């Protein structure tokens, strides 16, 4: 089956709040601390890499759009209905007459 646009399997980063990121960082650090000495080095390296990426992400200033600012545009992003006839949807169905 093909994925449709916007599906969770589209390899898009999951949007998390700052609190969720901080909690995930704490959990990853705990996992790293509790790894057994005989754990595979690749697992340890992957955890260290993810921790470094998460710390860098948390150090970066928050994006202006993270709060949900949409500027002076409407909820869908454009000036809707300014050149339409006032009907719902703005276009007439030719079959309805």
N, C-alpha and C positions, 0 to 999 in steps of 0.2 A: 504494500500500500504506500502511496505517496503522502508525504506530509503536506498539510495546507499551511499557508502563511500565518505565522503567529503561534503555531503549535509548540508545545513545550520541547519537542525534540529538534528544534531549529538551531541548536547550538548558540543560544542567546543567554547571556549572563543573567542569573536570577537577581532581581532587585531586592536588596535587603536594607533595613534601616541601620543606622549607626549602632544602636543597641544590639541588634542581632549579629552584626559583624564583630562587635567586642566580645559577645558571648561565644561565638564560633572560634575566635582567636584564643580565648581562655581554654576552651575545650581542646583545641589542637595542641596547645602548650602542655596541657595535662597528659594528652596521649603520648607526646614525645617524651615526657618525663617518666611515664610508666612503661615505656617500651623495654622489653627484655633485652639483655645483652646479646642474645643469639638471634635477634630479629634481623631480617634481611636489610642490608645497607641501603638498598633502593627505597625501602619503605621510609627509613630514617631521612634520606635525602629528599624524598618527595614531601614529607611533613615539614622539613626545614624550609624548603622552597615555598610551600603554601603559606607558612607563617610569615616569611619575609614579604611575600606579595600582599598579605592581609595588613601587615604593619604599615607598608608603604601606602596602601589604600586609605588607611585610617589617618595617616599623617597628612595626606593631601587635603586641601581646603574643600569643603562641600561645594558641589556644583550649584549654580543659581537655580537650575530647573529641578533640583532634587526636592524642593519644597512644593512643587506642583504649580509654580508660577506659569501663567499662560499669557502674560502680558495683557494687552487690551483686546485680545481676540476672544471670541466666545469659547464655550466649552469644547467645541470641535475644531477650533483653530482658525476659522475664517469669518469673513463678514457674510453672513448667510441671509439671504432673502432680500437684499437691497434692490435687486433688479427683477424681482419676481412679481407675479400678479396678485399675490396675497392669498392665493389658494393654498391649501395644505399640499406641500410638496412642490408647488409652483408650476407644475406642468399638467396639462390636461390630458386625459386619456382619450385618444381619438375615437374609440369605440363607444364611449358614453355620450358623446354629442353635446 
